[in-house]
Amino acid sequence: MSKKKILSVKDLNLIHGKKPCGRCLELTGPEVESNICPVCGSIVACADISFDLNEGEILGIVGESGSGKSTIVQCLYFDVRPTGGEAYISCFEEGKVNIFSESSQKKRYMRSNLMGIVYQNPQRGLNFDFSCGGNIAEKLLMAGIYNIKKIRDRSTELLTKTEISTERIDDPPGNFSGGMQQRVQISKALANNPAILFLDEVTTGLDVSVQARVLDLIRQLQRQLGISMIIVSHDLRVIRLLAHRTIVMKNGRIVEMGLTDQILEDPQHKYSQLLVNSML
């Protein structure tokens, strides 16, 4: 696996609060078992987050609800604006420009051309007023592809990759099962061959058998396309199946980071140990 960095994140912070007191970071965290500032009541969604994502790598982020794992992805995909920190993508401005400081126009370019995302709730990632193919077309149009034949051909190709019958290209997502809706989301996210794919709790709420099919699909696509992925989950079993390296989060902080096998076999932080023991 190539060790060339595709993404570098440095000191990412996000604090929710009208008037953070300035001491929020020092007064919260795993040591005090809280991400709520006792002085001003602000919520530290994530703090001091730094990591790299390599080309062709799947990086897992695991933690309980409220640990900040989804916040990282939401910041990187520009769904929310971070309070502080930097992030660099190697295929954008030669990796020399902090993407958080860019204009709205350039952020839209990055979302449309360099990134894809699959949300836990398909309602967030799909337009249920459009057809299945129309959702994929939406992503292509945002990237400036207007040729109808190219859009139709690309939609058909992606649906085939994600094991959805092309006969259903004109069906609305509301006619699909939860697992199929997730596969339509994956098709849409891959439309423009993004450099990075974000997967946020993609199997939560699905039946076990459906979860397995979605995870197998993700693993298969990653092998075929060599795409870099960040997968967020509260379930260490999902991380074990997919991730090369893993970040463990609690109360908005990274408590452990390393090769997935190392964390599973010899977790160092007590919270990581708790997660691994709960999986056994």
Secondary structure per residue as TSV (DSSP state, phi and psi in degrees):
chain	resnum	aa	ss	phi	psi
A	1	M	-	360.0	133.3
A	2	S	-	-62.8	142.7
A	3	K	-	-102.3	9.8
A	4	K	-	-69.4	131.0
A	5	K	E	-75.2	132.1
A	6	I	E	-99.4	-28.4
A	7	L	E	-143.7	137.6
A	8	S	E	-132.2	123.3
A	9	V	E	-114.6	133.5
A	10	K	E	-132.7	120.4
A	11	D	E	52.6	45.4
A	12	L	E	-71.3	128.7
A	13	N	E	-131.1	145.7
A	14	L	E	-144.5	118.0
A	15	I	E	-118.3	124.7
A	16	H	E	-96.1	118.7
A	17	G	-	170.4	146.2
A	18	K	S	-66.9	-42.1
A	19	K	S	-139.5	80.0
A	20	P	-	-56.4	141.4
A	21	C	-	-82.6	-11.0
A	22	G	S	96.1	-12.5
A	23	R	-	-112.6	8.5
A	24	C	T	-57.3	-42.3
A	25	L	T	-68.3	-39.5
A	26	E	T	-76.7	-21.1
A	27	L	T	-100.4	4.5
A	28	T	-	-129.1	168.6
A	29	G	B	130.3	179.2
A	30	P	G	-59.9	-30.4
A	31	E	G	-63.3	-33.4
A	32	V	G	-105.8	5.3
A	33	E	T	59.2	35.4
A	34	S	B	-157.8	146.3
A	35	N	-	-113.6	18.7
A	36	I	B	-106.2	122.5
A	37	C	-	-66.7	126.2
A	38	P	T	-72.2	-15.2
A	39	V	T	-88.5	-51.8
A	40	C	T	-113.1	-7.5
A	41	G	-	79.3	4.1
A	42	S	-	-67.3	150.9
A	43	I	E	-103.7	122.3
A	44	V	E	-88.5	96.3
A	45	A	E	-68.2	-40.1
A	46	C	E	-156.2	151.9
A	47	A	E	-148.6	136.8
A	48	D	E	54.2	43.2
A	49	I	E	-88.0	119.1
A	50	S	E	-136.2	131.0
A	51	F	E	-167.1	166.1
A	52	D	E	-119.4	150.2
A	53	L	E	-119.6	125.9
A	54	N	E	-90.1	159.7
A	55	E	T	-61.9	134.4
A	56	G	T	73.3	13.6
A	57	E	-	-105.2	147.4
A	58	I	E	-107.0	118.8
A	59	L	E	-105.6	124.2
A	60	G	E	-95.6	142.5
A	61	I	E	-124.8	119.0
A	62	V	E	-125.0	149.2
A	63	G	-	168.7	167.9
A	64	E	-	-73.8	170.0
A	65	S	T	-57.9	134.9
A	66	G	T	84.5	5.9
A	67	S	S	-78.6	-15.9
A	68	G	S	104.1	1.2
A	69	K	H	-65.5	-44.2
A	70	S	H	-70.4	-29.1
A	71	T	H	-58.8	-38.1
A	72	I	H	-59.6	-48.5
A	73	V	H	-64.0	-41.2
A	74	Q	H	-63.2	-36.4
A	75	C	H	-68.1	-45.0
A	76	L	H	-68.2	-28.7
A	77	Y	T	-93.1	5.5
A	78	F	T	66.7	24.0
A	79	D	S	-73.1	-32.3
A	80	V	S	-132.8	155.2
A	81	R	-	-96.5	123.1
A	82	P	-	-69.4	156.5
A	83	T	S	-74.7	-33.0
A	84	G	E	-166.0	169.0
A	85	G	E	114.9	175.2
A	86	E	E	-136.3	153.8
A	87	A	E	-148.7	140.8
A	88	Y	E	-131.9	134.4
A	89	I	E	-112.7	127.2
A	90	S	T	-61.9	-29.5
A	91	C	T	-93.0	12.1
A	92	F	S	-122.2	117.6
A	93	E	G	51.2	39.5
A	94	E	G	58.1	23.2
A	95	G	G	71.0	21.6
A	96	K	T	-108.6	-2.3
A	97	V	S	-118.6	130.4
A	98	N	-	-65.4	115.2
A	99	I	G	-66.0	-25.2
A	100	F	G	-69.0	-22.4
A	101	S	G	-91.9	0.2
A	102	E	S	-79.1	165.6
A	103	S	-	-71.1	163.8
A	104	S	H	-59.5	-37.1
A	105	Q	H	-63.1	-44.3
A	106	K	H	-72.0	-30.9
A	107	K	H	-65.9	-39.6
A	108	R	H	-63.0	-39.1
A	109	Y	H	-59.4	-46.4
A	110	M	H	-63.6	-43.6
A	111	R	H	-61.5	-38.2
A	112	S	H	-80.0	-31.8
A	113	N	H	-113.8	-30.6
A	114	L	T	-108.9	-15.2
A	115	M	E	-131.7	154.6
A	116	G	E	-139.9	155.0
A	117	I	E	-141.8	144.4
A	118	V	E	-123.5	116.1
A	119	Y	-	-87.9	159.0
A	120	Q	S	-58.7	-44.2
A	121	N	S	-99.6	113.5
A	122	P	H	-57.5	-21.3
A	123	Q	H	-61.0	-27.7
A	124	R	H	-79.4	-32.9
A	125	G	H	-97.7	-15.2
A	126	L	S	-122.2	148.8
A	127	N	-	-95.4	109.8
A	128	F	T	-76.1	-4.6
A	129	D	T	-86.6	-12.0
A	130	F	S	-101.2	162.4
A	131	S	-	-74.7	171.8
A	132	C	H	-56.1	-50.6
A	133	G	H	-66.5	-32.2
A	134	G	H	-64.2	-33.2
A	135	N	H	-66.1	-41.0
A	136	I	H	-67.4	-40.8
A	137	A	H	-60.0	-36.9
A	138	E	H	-57.2	-44.2
A	139	K	H	-66.2	-39.8
A	140	L	H	-67.2	-41.5
A	141	L	H	-62.0	-38.9
A	142	M	H	-62.6	-26.1
A	143	A	T	-92.8	5.8
A	144	G	T	88.3	18.7
A	145	I	-	-98.8	115.3
A	146	Y	-	-117.1	-8.6
A	147	N	-	-69.9	119.1
A	148	I	H	-62.6	-40.9
A	149	K	H	-64.3	-43.0
A	150	K	H	-62.1	-40.8
A	151	I	H	-64.1	-45.1
A	152	R	H	-65.1	-43.2
A	153	D	H	-64.6	-42.0
A	154	R	H	-66.9	-39.8
A	155	S	H	-61.7	-44.1
A	156	T	H	-62.8	-42.2
A	157	E	H	-60.7	-44.9
A	158	L	H	-70.5	-38.6
A	159	L	H	-63.8	-37.2
A	160	T	H	-63.9	-43.3
A	161	K	H	-60.5	-36.5
A	162	T	T	-96.8	16.2
A	163	E	T	62.2	41.1
A	164	I	-	-114.0	131.2
A	165	S	-	-58.5	128.9
A	166	T	G	-67.1	-14.9
A	167	E	G	-66.4	-15.4
A	168	R	G	-103.6	16.9
A	169	I	T	-59.9	-28.9
A	170	D	T	-99.4	6.2
A	171	D	S	-81.1	143.2
A	172	P	-	-73.8	149.7
A	173	P	G	-58.1	-26.3
A	174	G	G	-62.4	-17.9
A	175	N	G	-86.6	-2.1
A	176	F	S	-102.1	158.5
A	177	S	-	-71.7	169.0
A	178	G	H	-59.6	-41.9
A	179	G	H	-65.3	-38.8
A	180	M	H	-69.2	-36.4
A	181	Q	H	-61.4	-38.9
A	182	Q	H	-65.0	-36.2
A	183	R	H	-70.1	-34.0
A	184	V	H	-64.7	-41.1
A	185	Q	H	-58.2	-43.4
A	186	I	H	-62.5	-42.8
A	187	S	H	-58.3	-46.5
A	188	K	H	-62.7	-43.5
A	189	A	H	-64.5	-30.0
A	190	L	T	-89.1	-1.7
A	191	A	T	-51.2	-42.2
A	192	N	T	-107.1	27.7
A	193	N	-	48.7	59.6
A	194	P	-	-65.5	153.3
A	195	A	S	-72.6	-30.5
A	196	I	E	-134.1	134.2
A	197	L	E	-117.1	127.2
A	198	F	E	-101.8	132.4
A	199	L	E	-124.4	110.8
A	200	D	E	-109.4	99.0
A	201	E	S	52.4	50.5
A	202	V	T	-71.6	-17.3
A	203	T	T	-105.9	-4.0
A	204	T	T	-63.0	131.0
A	205	G	T	88.5	-5.6
A	206	L	S	-93.1	151.2
A	207	D	-	-61.1	154.6
A	208	V	H	-57.5	-43.7
A	209	S	H	-65.6	-36.6
A	210	V	H	-70.3	-40.1
A	211	Q	H	-54.0	-47.0
A	212	A	H	-60.6	-41.0
A	213	R	H	-67.4	-40.3
A	214	V	H	-65.4	-42.6
A	215	L	H	-66.2	-40.3
A	216	D	H	-62.0	-39.6
A	217	L	H	-62.7	-45.5
A	218	I	H	-61.0	-45.3
A	219	R	H	-63.0	-41.3
A	220	Q	H	-64.6	-44.7
A	221	L	H	-64.5	-38.4
A	222	Q	H	-63.6	-40.4
A	223	R	H	-65.9	-41.3
A	224	Q	H	-69.5	-43.7
A	225	L	H	-97.5	-18.4
A	226	G	-	65.3	25.9
A	227	I	-	-77.7	146.6
A	228	S	E	-82.5	137.2
A	229	M	E	-134.0	147.6
A	230	I	E	-118.9	119.6
A	231	I	E	-114.9	124.6
A	232	V	E	-102.8	132.7
A	233	S	E	-158.1	151.0
A	234	H	S	-89.6	-5.8
A	235	D	-	-106.3	112.1
A	236	L	H	-66.7	-20.1
A	237	R	H	-66.5	-38.7
A	238	V	H	-65.2	-43.8
A	239	I	H	-63.4	-42.1
A	240	R	H	-59.7	-39.4
A	241	L	H	-70.9	-33.6
A	242	L	H	-111.1	-37.7
A	243	A	-	-87.7	137.9
A	244	H	S	-77.6	-45.4
A	245	R	E	-124.7	158.3
A	246	T	E	-136.6	139.6
A	247	I	E	-108.1	130.5
A	248	V	E	-105.7	127.7
A	249	M	E	-121.1	147.8
A	250	K	E	-152.9	135.0
A	251	N	T	51.0	40.1
A	252	G	T	82.5	3.2
A	253	R	E	-122.5	155.7
A	254	I	E	-80.8	122.2
A	255	V	E	-102.4	-20.0
A	256	E	E	-160.7	146.9
A	257	M	E	-150.0	136.3
A	258	G	E	173.4	-172.6
A	259	L	E	-60.8	139.2
A	260	T	H	-57.1	-44.2
A	261	D	H	-60.6	-39.5
A	262	Q	H	-65.0	-43.4
A	263	I	H	-66.3	-37.6
A	264	L	H	-70.5	-36.7
A	265	E	H	-88.4	-30.3
A	266	D	S	-147.3	65.2
A	267	P	-	-64.7	138.9
A	268	Q	-	-96.6	-40.7
A	269	H	S	-81.7	146.5
A	270	K	H	-62.3	-31.8
A	271	Y	H	-71.4	-40.3
A	272	S	H	-60.0	-41.0
A	273	Q	H	-61.2	-40.4
A	274	L	H	-63.2	-43.2
A	275	L	H	-61.6	-46.4
A	276	V	H	-65.2	-42.5
A	277	N	H	-64.1	-34.7
A	278	S	H	-70.6	-19.7
A	279	M	H	-82.7	-23.2
A	280	L	-	-73.7	360.0
